[in-house]
Amino acid sequence: MDNLSHLVQLLAPQCSVDLHCRFAGQWQADHPQLVLGVIPYHLILRGSAVLELDGKRLTLSSGDIVLLPRASAHQLKSLTTQGQMAPLLTRQSGALTALERQGDGPLLEMLCGEFKIGRHGALLFGQQPPWLHIATQQRDDCQELGALVRMMARESQANAPGGAAIVTELSAALFTLVLRALLAEQHTEPGWLKLMANSRIAGAISAVLAEPQAPWTLQTMAERCHLSRASFARHFAASYHLTPQQWLTQVRMTLAARLLLEQPHGIGLIAEQCGYLSQAAFSRAFKEVHGQPPGQFRRPPAG
């Protein structure tokens, strides 16, 4: 498999589309801060809107997709500031909750949902900017993504047999197609997108994501790319904020956290599955990355 497929397999995201919004005239929608590991997204089907976050503004148009990788509080609002804001109407529409504000002026139609990658997945997304924006109608490589969004919109509103199941499956495909589109962009700031898009070190990235439990060293990672250790480290540093060894620990701890939450196995066995021969060493690394020992991480919060 390629490195994107390996990443999606590692994260095992839970994906959903939850709201179908139709807003006209002057409107505003506030979105609170969510827990890390939940990535809200908005798909603009028709019309325009403004996204505001930490004093910055982004104008969104038909076909645009925006993700909030830090789960940041944000606000979506109309371009117009004229007229009174109509009351919010809520009803069930097919597989989704429909939100509507009726007013004079251009209509905005959008789908809103979440990609849940868990606290473990947030490790790999923490260095991304506050929002990730894809203008699908301005790109020739986003035809499949645009077609998927249109199908999601139809299925979510049709109230046809199996609609909810289809929308759930389509939202999982949406996650991968969105990441594919983001990887195709030119990223100037170091982060996981730039790291995975770096063709000089792609062989090592894919191999580690496929087998994070393997006994990787700087030497064996460099050999995967037919580079010296110094050249590999230099290319890696240009794309990511951590050393290759620190990134390897991130990947292993991402896997470890998911296994702790999903599997009933003892911590010693999970340590082995993540490439640690010593449970003590595994527990130290886990606490350093996640801020708590693996046993405490696994237990659900009280209350």
N, C-alpha and C positions, 0 to 999 in steps of 0.2 A: 504493500500500500504506500501511497504518497504521504508526505508529512502532515497535510491537512486532515486526511482521513484518520491518521494515527492520533492527531490532537483531538478530533471529535470523539473518537473511541475512548481516549483517556478521560475526557471531561464528562462523557455520558450525560449531556444536558437534558433537562426537562423543559420542553418548549410549549408555549400556549399562545393563542390569540384570544383576547377576552372581551374587547369592546369594539363596537362599530359606531363611530361618531359622525353625526351630520349637524354641522353648526352653520348658521347663516347670520348675517348682520354682525353686530359687535358681540364677541364672546371671549371667554377666558377659561382655561382648564389648568388647575394647579395639581402638580404631582409631587408628593412628599419624598423625602429621602428614604430609600429602601435599604435593607441589609446588604452588605457586600456579598457578591455571588448571585445577585438577581440583576439582570440587565434588561431594563424596560426598553421597548422599541415602539416606533410609530411609523406606519406606512401611509403615505399621502396618496389617496386614490384620485382625488379631484380637488381643485382649488389651491389655495395658498394659506400659509400660517407663519407666525413668528415664534421661534423657540427662544426663551430667555433663561440664562443660567449664569449665576455669579456676575451679573452686569454685562454679559456678552449676549449678542443677538445673532440668530441664524434664520434667514428666510427660507422656508420650505415650499416647494411647488409640487405639482402633480408628478407622481412617479418617484418622489424622493423617499429614502429610508434613512432614519436616524436612530442610533443606538446610544444609550447612556451607560458605558461600561463601568463607571464608578457608582452606579445606582443613585446619582445625584438628584436632589430636589430641583425641579425645573417647572417652567410655566409655558404653556402654549396659548397663543392668543391670536385674534384676528388682526389683519393688517389695518382694517378700518377702526377708528375710534368714535365714529358717528352713531348716534341713536342709543336707545336704551338696550340693556342686555336682557334678553328674553329668559323666562324661567327654564330650568333644565327638566326635560321629560325623559323618563326611563321606562323601558319596556324590554321584553325578551324578543329577540329577532333571530330565529333559527338557532344556531349553536352559540350565539353571543348575546351579550347585553347591549342593547341599543341606547345611545345617549343622543338627545336631539335638542337643539335650541333653534326656534323658528324666528326669523327676522328678515329685514330687508337688506339686500346686498348679496355679494358673492357667496356661494355655498362651499364649505369645506367638507370633504368626506375622507375619513381615515380609519384604519384599523390599528388598535393598540394591543400589545401583548408583552410577554416576558420570556426571556431565556434564563432558566435557572441552572447555573453551573456550580452552585454550592460555595461554601467558604473556601474549599480547597481550590476550585477553579479560579477564584478571585486572585490568587497568587499570580497567575499568568496574565491577568488583564490589568493589574494594578498600575502599570506605567502608561496606560493609554490616555489620550486626552479626554476631557470631560464628555465630548460627544464624537461619534463617528458617523459621517454623513456620506451617503451614496446617492448620486443623481442618476438614476437608471436611464432616464430618457435622453441623457447626453452621452451615453456610452454604448458602443456597439457590442461590448462583451457582456451586457446585462440583459440580453433578450430572454434567456431562460428564467432569470430572476423576475423580470417583469411579468412573464407569462404565469409564473407560480403565484405571484401576488394577486393577479386577476382571478385565478382559479380559487384562491383562498377567499376572495371577496364574494364570488358567486356561491361557493359551497356554504359559507358561513351564514348566508342570508336565505338560502333556498328552502330550508326546513324539509329537505328531502331525507329519505332513509339513509342512515350511515353518515349523515353530514358532520356530526360532531367528531366521529372517529377520523374522517377524511381530513378535517381541518387540523386535528392534532398531528396527524402524520405529515401534512404539508408544512406545518410550522417547524417540525424537526428538519425537514429538507431546507426550509428557509434559513435556518441557522447556518448550515453548511454553505449554501449559495451566497449568503451575506459575507461570510468569512472569505470565500473565494474572491468575491468582488473587492474586498478590502485588501487582500494580499496582492491583487493586480495593480494597486496604486503605488506611486512612488512616495515612500515615507522617509522624511528627513530626520525625524527624531528617533533615537534608539527605543526599541520596544519589541514585543513579541511579533508584531506584524513585519517589521523590518528584518528581524532575525529569521523568520520562516521564509521570507522572500529572497534572502541572500543566497544566490545560486552557488557561491564558492563553498559554503559550508552546509548546503542542504542535505548532503549525504549523511553527515553526522547527526543533524537535527532529526531526520526521519528515523535513523537507526535507534537513537536514544528514546524517542517517543514510542517506537515499536517495542523495545525491550529495556525499559528503565532499570530493571533489576540486574542487568548484565554488569560485569565488573569493569565499567568504563573508567578510563583514565584520559588525561589530556592527550597522551600519545595515541591511544586507540581511536579516539574521536578524530584526531588529525589524520590518521591513516585512512579513515573512511573517505576523506576528501582529497587524498593524495597531496597533503600539505605537511610542512614541518610544523612542529609544535608552536614555534614562534609565529609563523604565518597564520596558522589557525587561530591562535589567541588574538592576533591583531584584527583579523576579519571579524571575529566574534565581538570584540570590544567595540568595533564600529557600529554594531547592530544591537547590542544589548547592554544594560547597565550593570550586569553581574559578570563574574568570571564563568567560564564553562563549567567548572566544578560546582559553583554556587547555583547555576541554572540547573544542573543535573539534580542537585538536592531539591530544588523547587519542584521539578517534575516528579521525583520520587515521593515527595511529601504530598503532592496533589493526588497521586495514586493512593498513597497510604490513607489519606483522609477519606477518600471515596470508599476504599475497602473497609475501613473501620465502621462506616455508616451502613454499608450494604451487606457485609458478611458477618456471620456469627463466630468466625475463627478466632482463636487466641491471638494475642498481640505478637507472640513469638513467631507464629506462622505468617502473619501479615508482614512482619519485619523481613522475613526471608523472601516473600513475594516482591518486596521493594528493594532487594539487593543488599540487605544487612545481615551479616553473620551473627551479630550480637544484638540481643534485644535491648541491652542497655544503651548501645550506640544509637540504635534506632530511636529509642525514647528521647535521648538527648537532642538528636536532630529534629525530631518532631516538635518538641517543646520550644526549641529555638525558633522554628519557622511559624508554628501555630499559636505559640504563647501559652500552651497548656499541655500536660502529658497526654498520651494517646488514650488512656483509660478514661480520663475526665472528658476528653473531646467526644468520646463515643457515647457517654451517658447523656440522655436528654436533659435539658435545663429543668430545674425544680419548678413546680407550679404550672 
